[in-house]
Amino acid sequence: MMTVITETTLKPGQEQEWDRAFEERLRAAKQQPGWVDTQLLIPEDEPNKRVVVGTWRSRDDWERWHETPPFRQTREPLNRSSMDDGRPEWHKVQAREAMQA
């Protein structure tokens, strides 16, 4: 498994638009082969930043997801709301345990 972490800075006042588009993207991602988990983090002291932590079976699965229509359809509203795209940082998942509800 691989985890990719991407940090994005949003334009002032665009937080709700970005969050709506990201929720749409996440709903679609959950249906993709290889998707494991996604977390959206907002730093306490930087409400205009978003940190996406996505876990995929493989980097190839993540790259294939980037070529799908649902991913491409959400690109414009996310980019319009962002000051930057962020640079993905890749990490091999060494250990993972999910909390039971």
KEDOLUM-85820 format. One record per residue: x, y, z of N, C-alpha, C, O, CB in turn; residue in three letters. Coordinates in Angstrom, 3 decimals. Glycine has a CB too. Layout:
# residues N
pt n.x X&n.y Y&n.z Z&ca.x X&ca.y Y&ca.z Z&c.x X&c.y Y&c.z Z&o.x X&o.y Y&o.z Z&cb.x X&cb.y Y&cb.z Z&marba ALA
...
//
This chain:
# residues 101
pt n.x 0.831&n.y -1.178&n.z 0.000&ca.x 0.000&ca.y 0.000&ca.z 0.000&c.x 0.879&c.y 1.246&c.z 0.000&o.x 2.005&o.y 1.257&o.z 0.497&cb.x -0.947&cb.y -0.005&cb.z 1.206&marba MET
pt n.x 0.302&n.y 2.296&n.z -0.586&ca.x 0.994&ca.y 3.579&ca.z -0.659&c.x 0.067&c.y 4.675&c.z -0.155&o.x -1.140&o.y 4.646&o.z -0.395&cb.x 1.464&cb.y 3.879&cb.z -2.108&marba MET
pt n.x 0.649&n.y 5.638&n.z 0.545&ca.x -0.099&ca.y 6.816&ca.z 0.975&c.x 0.500&c.y 8.027&c.z 0.305&o.x 1.719&o.y 8.196&o.z 0.269&cb.x -0.082&cb.y 6.973&cb.z 2.521&marba THR
pt n.x -0.367&n.y 8.871&n.z -0.227&ca.x 0.064&ca.y 10.106&ca.z -0.872&c.x -0.511&c.y 11.258&c.z -0.054&o.x -1.691&o.y 11.254&o.z 0.297&cb.x -0.401&cb.y 10.174&cb.z -2.382&marba VAL
pt n.x 0.331&n.y 12.239&n.z 0.244&ca.x -0.061&ca.y 13.406&ca.z 1.024&c.x 0.140&c.y 14.635&c.z 0.154&o.x 1.221&o.y 14.866&o.z -0.387&cb.x 0.758&cb.y 13.512&cb.z 2.356&marba ILE
pt n.x -0.936&n.y 15.426&n.z 0.030&ca.x -0.882&ca.y 16.636&ca.z -0.785&c.x -1.455&c.y 17.789&c.z 0.024&o.x -2.553&o.y 17.689&o.z 0.574&cb.x -1.660&cb.y 16.452&cb.z -2.126&marba THR
pt n.x -0.703&n.y 18.890&n.z 0.095&ca.x -1.154&ca.y 20.077&ca.z 0.809&c.x -1.497&c.y 21.165&c.z -0.194&o.x -0.739&o.y 21.419&o.z -1.130&cb.x -0.078&cb.y 20.569&cb.z 1.807&marba GLU
pt n.x -2.640&n.y 21.805&n.z 0.007&ca.x -3.113&ca.y 22.848&ca.z -0.897&c.x -3.497&c.y 24.079&c.z -0.086&o.x -4.082&o.y 23.967&o.z 0.991&cb.x -4.316&cb.y 22.350&cb.z -1.742&marba THR
pt n.x -3.162&n.y 25.255&n.z -0.611&ca.x -3.594&ca.y 26.519&ca.z -0.013&c.x -4.739&c.y 27.063&c.z -0.841&o.x -4.637&o.y 27.177&o.z -2.062&cb.x -2.420&cb.y 27.550&cb.z 0.067&marba THR
pt n.x -5.836&n.y 27.401&n.z -0.168&ca.x -7.028&ca.y 27.879&ca.z -0.853&c.x -7.042&c.y 29.406&c.z -0.929&o.x -6.488&o.y 30.101&o.z -0.077&cb.x -8.286&cb.y 27.371&cb.z -0.143&marba LEU
pt n.x -7.695&n.y 29.898&n.z -1.980&ca.x -7.896&ca.y 31.333&ca.z -2.107&c.x -8.866&c.y 31.785&c.z -1.014&o.x -9.774&o.y 31.038&o.z -0.651&cb.x -8.435&cb.y 31.704&cb.z -3.528&marba LYS
pt n.x -8.685&n.y 32.990&n.z -0.488&ca.x -9.587&ca.y 33.474&ca.z 0.565&c.x -11.042&c.y 33.426&c.z 0.101&o.x -11.375&o.y 33.855&o.z -1.004&cb.x -9.211&cb.y 34.912&cb.z 0.977&marba PRO
pt n.x -11.900&n.y 32.892&n.z 0.975&ca.x -13.318&ca.y 32.821&ca.z 0.696&c.x -13.746&c.y 31.661&c.z -0.178&o.x -14.932&o.y 31.533&o.z -0.484&cb.x -13.741&cb.y 34.060&cb.z 0.069&marba GLY
pt n.x -12.817&n.y 30.811&n.z -0.591&ca.x -13.140&ca.y 29.700&ca.z -1.498&c.x -13.209&c.y 28.348&c.z -0.787&o.x -13.300&o.y 27.306&o.z -1.437&cb.x -12.112&cb.y 29.629&cb.z -2.606&marba GLN
pt n.x -13.167&n.y 28.367&n.z 0.533&ca.x -13.131&ca.y 27.115&ca.z 1.278&c.x -14.354&c.y 26.235&c.z 1.006&o.x -14.205&o.y 25.034&o.z 0.783&cb.x -13.029&cb.y 27.403&cb.z 2.758&marba GLU
pt n.x -15.552&n.y 26.809&n.z 1.022&ca.x -16.759&ca.y 25.994&ca.z 0.816&c.x -16.823&c.y 25.406&c.z -0.587&o.x -17.196&o.y 24.245&o.z -0.755&cb.x -18.007&cb.y 26.829&cb.z 1.074&marba GLN
pt n.x -16.462&n.y 26.192&n.z -1.593&ca.x -16.478&ca.y 25.668&ca.z -2.961&c.x -15.491&c.y 24.518&c.z -3.104&o.x -15.820&o.y 23.489&o.z -3.695&cb.x -16.147&cb.y 26.780&cb.z -3.972&marba GLU
pt n.x -14.283&n.y 24.682&n.z -2.570&ca.x -13.270&ca.y 23.638&ca.z -2.650&c.x -13.749&c.y 22.378&c.z -1.921&o.x -13.643&o.y 21.267&o.z -2.441&cb.x -11.932&cb.y 24.133&cb.z -2.056&marba TRP
pt n.x -14.277&n.y 22.573&n.z -0.707&ca.x -14.734&ca.y 21.423&ca.z 0.081&c.x -15.857&c.y 20.665&c.z -0.627&o.x -15.877&o.y 19.434&o.z -0.602&cb.x -15.209&cb.y 21.884&cb.z 1.461&marba ASP
pt n.x -16.786&n.y 21.377&n.z -1.255&ca.x -17.874&ca.y 20.712&ca.z -1.998&c.x -17.318&c.y 19.880&c.z -3.156&o.x -17.715&o.y 18.730&o.z -3.346&cb.x -18.881&cb.y 21.758&cb.z -2.537&marba ARG
pt n.x -16.409&n.y 20.459&n.z -3.917&ca.x -15.817&ca.y 19.732&ca.z -5.050&c.x -15.016&c.y 18.535&c.z -4.563&o.x -15.031&o.y 17.479&o.z -5.195&cb.x -14.918&cb.y 20.663&cb.z -5.883&marba ALA
pt n.x -14.315&n.y 18.693&n.z -3.440&ca.x -13.530&ca.y 17.582&ca.z -2.918&c.x -14.442&c.y 16.452&c.z -2.446&o.x -14.132&o.y 15.281&o.z -2.664&cb.x -12.628&cb.y 18.055&cb.z -1.771&marba PHE
pt n.x -15.562&n.y 16.787&n.z -1.800&ca.x -16.506&ca.y 15.750&ca.z -1.366&c.x -17.011&c.y 14.945&c.z -2.562&o.x -17.148&o.y 13.724&o.z -2.479&cb.x -17.696&cb.y 16.382&cb.z -0.610&marba GLU
pt n.x -17.286&n.y 15.625&n.z -3.668&ca.x -17.716&ca.y 14.939&ca.z -4.891&c.x -16.613&c.y 14.007&c.z -5.392&o.x -16.874&o.y 12.868&o.z -5.781&cb.x -18.092&cb.y 15.965&cb.z -5.991&marba GLU
pt n.x -15.386&n.y 14.506&n.z -5.375&ca.x -14.244&ca.y 13.689&ca.z -5.817&c.x -14.074&c.y 12.479&c.z -4.909&o.x -13.815&o.y 11.375&o.z -5.388&cb.x -12.944&cb.y 14.527&cb.z -5.835&marba ARG
pt n.x -14.215&n.y 12.676&n.z -3.619&ca.x -14.039&ca.y 11.571&ca.z -2.676&c.x -15.111&c.y 10.497&c.z -2.859&o.x -14.809&o.y 9.305&o.z -2.800&cb.x -14.067&cb.y 12.093&cb.z -1.240&marba LEU
pt n.x -16.355&n.y 10.909&n.z -3.080&ca.x -17.423&ca.y 9.916&ca.z -3.329&c.x -17.065&c.y 9.033&c.z -4.528&o.x -17.278&o.y 7.821&o.z -4.502&cb.x -18.789&cb.y 10.627&cb.z -3.578&marba ARG
pt n.x -16.527&n.y 9.646&n.z -5.563&ca.x -16.137&ca.y 8.884&ca.z -6.756&c.x -14.904&c.y 8.019&c.z -6.496&o.x -14.821&o.y 6.894&o.z -6.987&cb.x -15.866&cb.y 9.835&cb.z -7.924&marba ALA
pt n.x -13.958&n.y 8.536&n.z -5.735&ca.x -12.723&ca.y 7.785&ca.z -5.453&c.x -13.023&c.y 6.480&c.z -4.735&o.x -12.372&o.y 5.463&o.z -4.977&cb.x -11.760&cb.y 8.630&cb.z -4.611&marba ALA
pt n.x -14.002&n.y 6.514&n.z -3.859&ca.x -14.350&ca.y 5.308&ca.z -3.090&c.x -14.769&c.y 4.151&c.z -3.990&o.x -14.723&o.y 2.994&o.z -3.570&cb.x -15.472&cb.y 5.618&cb.z -2.107&marba LYS
pt n.x -15.174&n.y 4.448&n.z -5.212&ca.x -15.606&ca.y 3.421&ca.z -6.158&c.x -14.469&c.y 2.915&c.z -7.038&o.x -14.663&o.y 1.996&o.z -7.834&cb.x -16.715&cb.y 3.960&cb.z -7.028&marba GLN
pt n.x -13.299&n.y 3.500&n.z -6.904&ca.x -12.180&ca.y 3.179&ca.z -7.794&c.x -11.409&c.y 1.955&c.z -7.326&o.x -11.201&o.y 1.774&o.z -6.126&cb.x -11.238&cb.y 4.364&cb.z -7.900&marba GLN
pt n.x -10.981&n.y 1.112&n.z -8.265&ca.x -10.132&ca.y -0.024&ca.z -7.900&c.x -8.853&c.y 0.478&c.z -7.225&o.x -8.188&o.y 1.388&o.z -7.720&cb.x -9.788&cb.y -0.878&cb.z -9.152&marba PRO
pt n.x -8.532&n.y -0.124&n.z -6.106&ca.x -7.294&ca.y 0.201&ca.z -5.417&c.x -7.429&c.y 1.257&c.z -4.330&o.x -6.496&o.y 1.453&o.z -3.551&cb.x -6.301&cb.y 0.653&cb.z -6.402&marba GLY
pt n.x -8.576&n.y 1.948&n.z -4.257&ca.x -8.751&ca.y 2.951&ca.z -3.211&c.x -8.882&c.y 2.256&c.z -1.864&o.x -9.601&o.y 1.265&o.z -1.740&cb.x -9.989&cb.y 3.840&cb.z -3.492&marba TRP
pt n.x -8.184&n.y 2.777&n.z -0.850&ca.x -8.235&ca.y 2.201&ca.z 0.493&c.x -8.876&c.y 3.182&c.z 1.472&o.x -9.809&o.y 2.817&o.z 2.188&cb.x -6.820&cb.y 1.818&cb.z 0.970&marba VAL
pt n.x -8.386&n.y 4.421&n.z 1.512&ca.x -8.861&ca.y 5.373&ca.z 2.511&c.x -8.424&c.y 6.781&c.z 2.121&o.x -7.423&o.y 6.959&o.z 1.427&cb.x -8.332&cb.y 5.006&cb.z 3.921&marba ASP
pt n.x -9.182&n.y 7.784&n.z 2.575&ca.x -8.798&ca.y 9.182&ca.z 2.380&c.x -9.171&c.y 9.958&c.z 3.630&o.x -10.235&o.y 9.752&o.z 4.213&cb.x -9.484&cb.y 9.794&cb.z 1.115&marba THR
pt n.x -8.287&n.y 10.847&n.z 4.029&ca.x -8.569&ca.y 11.799&ca.z 5.101&c.x -8.337&c.y 13.194&c.z 4.555&o.x -7.379&o.y 13.432&o.z 3.820&cb.x -7.680&cb.y 11.531&cb.z 6.362&marba GLN
pt n.x -9.217&n.y 14.114&n.z 4.916&ca.x -9.037&ca.y 15.519&ca.z 4.587&c.x -8.776&c.y 16.240&c.z 5.889&o.x -9.612&o.y 16.229&o.z 6.792&cb.x -10.281&cb.y 16.115&cb.z 3.834&marba LEU
pt n.x -7.618&n.y 16.864&n.z 5.987&ca.x -7.207&ca.y 17.542&ca.z 7.214&c.x -7.169&c.y 19.045&c.z 6.993&o.x -6.773&o.y 19.516&o.z 5.927&cb.x -5.831&cb.y 17.035&cb.z 7.685&marba LEU
pt n.x -7.586&n.y 19.798&n.z 8.014&ca.x -7.495&ca.y 21.254&ca.z 8.000&c.x -6.665&c.y 21.646&c.z 9.217&o.x -7.096&o.y 21.438&o.z 10.351&cb.x -8.927&cb.y 21.942&cb.z 8.019&marba ILE
pt n.x -5.471&n.y 22.213&n.z 8.994&ca.x -4.642&ca.y 22.612&ca.z 10.134&c.x -5.386&c.y 23.612&c.z 11.030&o.x -6.035&o.y 24.534&o.z 10.536&cb.x -3.313&cb.y 23.224&cb.z 9.641&marba PRO
pt n.x -5.285&n.y 23.422&n.z 12.334&ca.x -5.992&ca.y 24.284&ca.z 13.293&c.x -5.703&c.y 25.760&c.z 13.100&o.x -6.602&o.y 26.593&o.z 13.218&cb.x -5.627&cb.y 23.894&cb.z 14.696&marba GLU
pt n.x -4.468&n.y 26.084&n.z 12.806&ca.x -4.078&ca.y 27.496&ca.z 12.713&c.x -4.017&c.y 28.021&c.z 11.277&o.x -3.585&o.y 29.151&o.z 11.051&cb.x -2.736&cb.y 27.692&cb.z 13.366&marba ASP
pt n.x -4.449&n.y 27.205&n.z 10.299&ca.x -4.446&ca.y 27.632&ca.z 8.893&c.x -5.716&c.y 27.122&c.z 8.206&o.x -5.660&o.y 26.153&o.z 7.448&cb.x -3.169&cb.y 27.110&cb.z 8.149&marba GLU
pt n.x -6.868&n.y 27.771&n.z 8.466&ca.x -8.128&ca.y 27.270&ca.z 7.921&c.x -8.237&c.y 27.339&c.z 6.401&o.x -9.165&o.y 26.772&o.z 5.825&cb.x -9.250&cb.y 28.030&cb.z 8.514&marba PRO
pt n.x -7.303&n.y 28.025&n.z 5.743&ca.x -7.322&ca.y 28.084&ca.z 4.279&c.x -6.430&c.y 27.010&c.z 3.652&o.x -6.224&o.y 27.012&o.z 2.438&cb.x -6.877&cb.y 29.466&cb.z 3.804&marba ASN
pt n.x -5.909&n.y 26.108&n.z 4.454&ca.x -5.103&ca.y 25.004&ca.z 3.929&c.x -5.890&c.y 23.708&c.z 4.024&o.x -6.735&o.y 23.535&o.z 4.903&cb.x -3.762&cb.y 24.881&cb.z 4.694&marba LYS
pt n.x -5.594&n.y 22.805&n.z 3.100&ca.x -6.169&ca.y 21.466&ca.z 3.118&c.x -5.027&c.y 20.480&c.z 2.905&o.x -4.169&o.y 20.678&o.z 2.046&cb.x -7.289&cb.y 21.298&cb.z 2.022&marba ARG
pt n.x -5.033&n.y 19.432&n.z 3.691&ca.x -4.053&ca.y 18.358&ca.z 3.554&c.x -4.832&c.y 17.084&c.z 3.259&o.x -5.642&o.y 16.637&o.z 4.071&cb.x -3.158&cb.y 18.206&cb.z 4.852&marba VAL
pt n.x -4.582&n.y 16.509&n.z 2.099&ca.x -5.266&ca.y 15.282&ca.z 1.690&c.x -4.308&c.y 14.120&c.z 1.910&o.x -3.183&o.y 14.119&o.z 1.411&cb.x -5.738&cb.y 15.353&cb.z 0.193&marba VAL
pt n.x -4.775&n.y 13.132&n.z 2.664&ca.x -4.000&ca.y 11.923&ca.z 2.941&c.x -4.772&c.y 10.768&c.z 2.324&o.x -5.792&o.y 10.333&o.z 2.860&cb.x -3.763&cb.y 11.706&cb.z 4.498&marba VAL
pt n.x -4.287&n.y 10.283&n.z 1.211&ca.x -4.972&ca.y 9.207&ca.z 0.499&c.x -4.147&c.y 7.938&c.z 0.504&o.x -2.941&o.y 7.970&o.z 0.257&cb.x -5.279&cb.y 9.622&cb.z -0.932&marba GLY
pt n.x -4.793&n.y 6.826&n.z 0.784&ca.x -4.106&ca.y 5.534&ca.z 0.766&c.x -4.700&c.y 4.690&c.z -0.353&o.x -5.915&o.y 4.537&o.z -0.477&cb.x -4.228&cb.y 4.802&cb.z 2.147&marba THR
pt n.x -3.807&n.y 4.156&n.z -1.151&ca.x -4.173&ca.y 3.345&ca.z -2.314&c.x -3.389&c.y 2.048&c.z -2.286&o.x -2.313&o.y 1.967&o.z -1.693&cb.x -3.912&cb.y 4.111&cb.z -3.638&marba TRP
pt n.x -3.936&n.y 1.048&n.z -2.925&ca.x -3.248&ca.y -0.247&ca.z -3.011&c.x -1.895&c.y -0.071&c.z -3.693&o.x -0.902&o.y -0.681&o.z -3.295&cb.x -4.112&cb.y -1.283&cb.z -3.783&marba ARG
pt n.x -1.868&n.y 0.778&n.z -4.736&ca.x -0.603&ca.y 1.021&ca.z -5.440&c.x -0.620&c.y 2.419&c.z -6.043&o.x -1.674&o.y 3.037&o.z -6.193&cb.x -0.364&cb.y -0.048&cb.z -6.548&marba SER
pt n.x 0.539&n.y 2.892&n.z -6.376&ca.x 0.641&ca.y 4.189&ca.z -7.040&c.x -0.003&c.y 4.126&c.z -8.426&o.x -0.567&o.y 5.117&o.z -8.890&cb.x 2.118&cb.y 4.629&cb.z -7.152&marba ARG
pt n.x 0.078&n.y 2.979&n.z -9.084&ca.x -0.565&ca.y 2.807&ca.z -10.387&c.x -2.084&c.y 2.983&c.z -10.285&o.x -2.699&o.y 3.583&o.z -11.166&cb.x -0.231&cb.y 1.423&cb.z -10.965&marba ASP
pt n.x -2.688&n.y 2.461&n.z -9.210&ca.x -4.130&ca.y 2.645&ca.z -9.013&c.x -4.458&c.y 4.134&c.z -8.894&o.x -5.419&o.y 4.612&o.z -9.496&cb.x -4.614&cb.y 1.882&cb.z -7.750&marba ASP
pt n.x -3.665&n.y 4.854&n.z -8.124&ca.x -3.861&ca.y 6.299&ca.z -7.948&c.x -3.715&c.y 7.026&c.z -9.282&o.x -4.508&o.y 7.916&o.z -9.587&cb.x -2.855&cb.y 6.864&cb.z -6.921&marba TRP
pt n.x -2.717&n.y 6.660&n.z -10.075&ca.x -2.505&ca.y 7.314&ca.z -11.369&c.x -3.648&c.y 7.023&c.z -12.338&o.x -4.060&o.y 7.906&o.z -13.090&cb.x -1.177&cb.y 6.862&cb.z -11.981&marba GLU
pt n.x -4.167&n.y 5.788&n.z -12.327&ca.x -5.319&ca.y 5.463&ca.z -13.177&c.x -6.539&c.y 6.284&c.z -12.761&o.x -7.304&o.y 6.733&o.z -13.614&cb.x -5.641&cb.y 3.950&cb.z -13.103&marba ARG
pt n.x -6.721&n.y 6.478&n.z -11.470&ca.x -7.823&ca.y 7.290&ca.z -10.959&c.x -7.757&c.y 8.707&c.z -11.520&o.x -8.795&o.y 9.307&o.z -11.798&cb.x -7.797&cb.y 7.326&cb.z -9.423&marba TRP
pt n.x -6.578&n.y 9.240&n.z -11.688&ca.x -6.403&ca.y 10.600&ca.z -12.205&c.x -6.811&c.y 10.734&c.z -13.672&o.x -6.949&o.y 11.850&o.z -14.175&cb.x -4.960&cb.y 11.028&cb.z -12.042&marba HIS
pt n.x -7.004&n.y 9.617&n.z -14.356&ca.x -7.421&ca.y 9.644&ca.z -15.757&c.x -8.921&c.y 9.437&c.z -15.939&o.x -9.408&o.y 9.452&o.z -17.069&cb.x -6.676&cb.y 8.590&cb.z -16.528&marba GLU
pt n.x -9.658&n.y 9.246&n.z -14.852&ca.x -11.091&ca.y 8.953&ca.z -14.955&c.x -11.914&c.y 10.238&c.z -15.104&o.x -11.482&o.y 11.305&o.z -14.668&cb.x -11.561&cb.y 8.166&cb.z -13.718&marba THR
pt n.x -13.095&n.y 10.139&n.z -15.717&ca.x -13.967&ca.y 11.323&ca.z -15.843&c.x -14.317&c.y 11.991&c.z -14.505&o.x -14.279&o.y 13.219&o.z -14.433&cb.x -15.245&cb.y 10.928&cb.z -16.539&marba PRO
pt n.x -14.660&n.y 11.238&n.z -13.434&ca.x -14.987&ca.y 11.926&ca.z -12.178&c.x -13.827&c.y 12.769&c.z -11.632&o.x -14.042&o.y 13.855&o.z -11.093&cb.x -15.404&cb.y 10.909&cb.z -11.134&marba PRO
pt n.x -12.615&n.y 12.267&n.z -11.773&ca.x -11.468&ca.y 13.042&ca.z -11.302&c.x -11.310&c.y 14.305&c.z -12.139&o.x -11.133&o.y 15.400&o.z -11.605&cb.x -10.179&cb.y 12.197&cb.z -11.355&marba PHE
pt n.x -11.374&n.y 14.141&n.z -13.443&ca.x -11.200&ca.y 15.294&ca.z -14.345&c.x -12.301&c.y 16.331&c.z -14.169&o.x -12.038&o.y 17.529&o.z -14.274&cb.x -11.170&cb.y 14.827&cb.z -15.798&marba ARG
pt n.x -13.530&n.y 15.895&n.z -13.902&ca.x -14.657&ca.y 16.816&ca.z -13.736&c.x -14.514&c.y 17.694&c.z -12.501&o.x -15.022&o.y 18.815&o.z -12.479&cb.x -15.952&cb.y 16.040&cb.z -13.656&marba GLN
pt n.x -13.837&n.y 17.205&n.z -11.483&ca.x -13.657&ca.y 18.003&ca.z -10.266&c.x -12.391&c.y 18.853&c.z -10.310&o.x -12.174&o.y 19.687&o.z -9.430&cb.x -13.616&cb.y 17.094&cb.z -9.052&marba THR
pt n.x -11.570&n.y 18.651&n.z -11.310&ca.x -10.307&ca.y 19.391&ca.z -11.395&c.x -10.535&c.y 20.903&c.z -11.493&o.x -9.883&o.y 21.669&o.z -10.784&cb.x -9.499&cb.y 18.911&cb.z -12.601&marba ARG
pt n.x -11.446&n.y 21.337&n.z -12.358&ca.x -11.654&ca.y 22.773&ca.z -12.571&c.x -12.099&c.y 23.509&c.z -11.306&o.x -11.484&o.y 24.513&o.z -10.946&cb.x -12.682&cb.y 22.983&cb.z -13.660&marba GLU
pt n.x -13.167&n.y 23.034&n.z -10.608&ca.x -13.559&ca.y 23.766&ca.z -9.403&c.x -12.502&c.y 23.739&c.z -8.303&o.x -12.360&o.y 24.713&o.z -7.563&cb.x -14.841&cb.y 23.202&cb.z -8.868&marba PRO
pt n.x -11.760&n.y 22.641&n.z -8.184&ca.x -10.703&ca.y 22.588&ca.z -7.181&c.x -9.575&c.y 23.555&c.z -7.539&o.x -9.090&o.y 24.293&o.z -6.682&cb.x -10.158&cb.y 21.156&cb.z -7.050&marba LEU
pt n.x -9.165&n.y 23.547&n.z -8.797&ca.x -8.090&ca.y 24.458&ca.z -9.217&c.x -8.514&c.y 25.921&c.z -9.109&o.x -7.713&o.y 26.776&o.z -8.732&cb.x -7.666&cb.y 24.148&cb.z -10.655&marba ASN
pt n.x -9.760&n.y 26.206&n.z -9.437&ca.x -10.270&ca.y 27.576&ca.z -9.374&c.x -10.242&c.y 28.108&c.z -7.936&o.x -10.066&o.y 29.308&o.z -7.722&cb.x -11.704&cb.y 27.639&cb.z -9.936&marba ARG
pt n.x -10.412&n.y 27.230&n.z -6.965&ca.x -10.461&ca.y 27.614&ca.z -5.558&c.x -9.107&c.y 27.596&c.z -4.872&o.x -8.985&o.y 28.045&o.z -3.732&cb.x -11.389&cb.y 26.713&cb.z -4.826&marba SER
pt n.x -8.083&n.y 27.082&n.z -5.553&ca.x -6.764&ca.y 26.897&ca.z -4.947&c.x -5.757&c.y 27.928&c.z -5.416&o.x -5.819&o.y 28.423&o.z -6.542&cb.x -6.245&cb.y 25.517&cb.z -5.250&marba SER
pt n.x -4.835&n.y 28.238&n.z -4.531&ca.x -3.712&ca.y 29.096&ca.z -4.904&c.x -2.603&c.y 28.255&c.z -5.535&o.x -1.788&o.y 28.764&o.z -6.305&cb.x -3.177&cb.y 29.866&cb.z -3.670&marba MET
pt n.x -2.580&n.y 26.963&n.z -5.200&ca.x -1.562&ca.y 26.059&ca.z -5.729&c.x -2.134&c.y 24.653&c.z -5.795&o.x -3.142&o.y 24.356&o.z -5.154&cb.x -0.276&cb.y 26.090&cb.z -4.859&marba ASP
pt n.x -1.498&n.y 23.796&n.z -6.561&ca.x -1.930&ca.y 22.399&ca.z -6.700&c.x -1.370&c.y 21.501&c.z -5.613&o.x -1.927&o.y 20.439&o.z -5.336&cb.x -1.520&cb.y 21.863&cb.z -8.048&marba ASP
pt n.x -0.293&n.y 21.911&n.z -5.006&ca.x 0.358&ca.y 21.041&ca.z -4.036&c.x 1.182&c.y 19.983&c.z -4.740&o.x 0.879&o.y 19.591&o.z -5.867&cb.x -0.672&cb.y 20.386&cb.z -3.122&marba GLY
pt n.x 2.199&n.y 19.535&n.z -4.085&ca.x 3.067&ca.y 18.499&ca.z -4.642&c.x 2.823&c.y 17.215&c.z -3.869&o.x 2.974&o.y 17.189&o.z -2.647&cb.x 4.575&cb.y 18.916&cb.z -4.580&marba ARG
pt n.x 2.448&n.y 16.147&n.z -4.567&ca.x 2.203&ca.y 14.887&ca.z -3.855&c.x 3.489&c.y 14.333&c.z -3.249&o.x 4.538&o.y 14.322&o.z -3.893&cb.x 1.583&cb.y 13.849&cb.z -4.802&marba PRO
pt n.x 3.393&n.y 13.879&n.z -2.012&ca.x 4.504&ca.y 13.205&ca.z -1.336&c.x 4.086&c.y 11.769&c.z -1.086&o.x 3.048&o.y 11.511&o.z -0.477&cb.x 4.894&cb.y 13.926&cb.z 0.007&marba GLU
pt n.x 4.897&n.y 10.839&n.z -1.557&ca.x 4.552&ca.y 9.420&ca.z -1.473&c.x 5.236&c.y 8.744&c.z -0.295&o.x 6.394&o.y 9.023&o.z 0.018&cb.x 4.927&cb.y 8.709&cb.z -2.765&marba TRP
pt n.x 4.488&n.y 7.840&n.z 0.357&ca.x 4.997&ca.y 7.092&ca.z 1.497&c.x 4.526&c.y 5.646&c.z 1.380&o.x 3.358&o.y 5.390&o.z 1.087&cb.x 4.531&cb.y 7.727&cb.z 2.842&marba HIS
pt n.x 5.418&n.y 4.725&n.z 1.604&ca.x 5.031&ca.y 3.314&ca.z 1.662&c.x 4.400&c.y 3.069&c.z 3.025&o.x 4.950&o.y 3.473&o.z 4.050&cb.x 6.265&cb.y 2.358&cb.z 1.422&marba LYS
pt n.x 3.242&n.y 2.405&n.z 3.039&ca.x 2.568&ca.y 2.107&ca.z 4.293&c.x 3.248&c.y 0.902&c.z 4.929&o.x 3.211&o.y -0.202&o.z 4.385&cb.x 1.047&cb.y 1.842&cb.z 4.070&marba VAL
pt n.x 3.861&n.y 1.117&n.z 6.068&ca.x 4.565&ca.y 0.051&ca.z 6.780&c.x 3.615&c.y -0.698&c.z 7.711&o.x 3.689&o.y -1.921&o.z 7.830&cb.x 5.747&cb.y 0.627&cb.z 7.580&marba GLN
pt n.x 2.725&n.y 0.041&n.z 8.368&ca.x 1.760&ca.y -0.562&ca.z 9.278&c.x 0.481&c.y 0.259&c.z 9.228&o.x 0.522&o.y 1.478&o.z 9.057&cb.x 2.322&cb.y -0.643&cb.z 10.733&marba ALA
pt n.x -0.649&n.y -0.410&n.z 9.377&ca.x -1.934&ca.y 0.297&ca.z 9.345&c.x -2.903&c.y -0.471&c.z 10.212&o.x -2.997&o.y -1.696&o.z 10.129&cb.x -2.483&cb.y 0.447&cb.z 7.884&marba ARG
pt n.x -3.630&n.y 0.266&n.z 11.054&ca.x -4.675&ca.y -0.349&ca.z 11.860&c.x -5.824&c.y 0.638&c.z 11.927&o.x -5.637&o.y 1.802&o.z 12.282&cb.x -4.160&cb.y -0.734&cb.z 13.294&marba GLU
pt n.x -6.991&n.y 0.176&n.z 11.592&ca.x -8.186&ca.y 1.022&ca.z 11.626&c.x -8.862&c.y 0.928&c.z 12.984&o.x -8.919&o.y -0.140&o.z 13.594&cb.x -9.171&cb.y 0.621&cb.z 10.513&marba ALA
pt n.x -9.372&n.y 2.064&n.z 13.447&ca.x -10.112&ca.y 2.094&ca.z 14.700&c.x -11.496&c.y 1.489&c.z 14.468&o.x -12.149&o.y 1.800&o.z 13.472&cb.x -10.221&cb.y 3.549&cb.z 15.251&marba MET
pt n.x -11.927&n.y 0.663&n.z 15.343&ca.x -13.256&ca.y 0.046&ca.z 15.230&c.x -14.293&c.y 0.959&c.z 15.848&o.x -14.084&o.y 1.508&o.z 16.930&cb.x -13.289&cb.y -1.345&cb.z 15.911&marba GLN
pt n.x -15.415&n.y 1.121&n.z 15.157&ca.x -16.492&ca.y 2.004&ca.z 15.664&c.x -17.336&c.y 1.297&c.z 16.692&o.x -18.281&o.y 1.881&o.z 17.223&cb.x -17.386&cb.y 2.493&cb.z 14.518&marba ALA
//
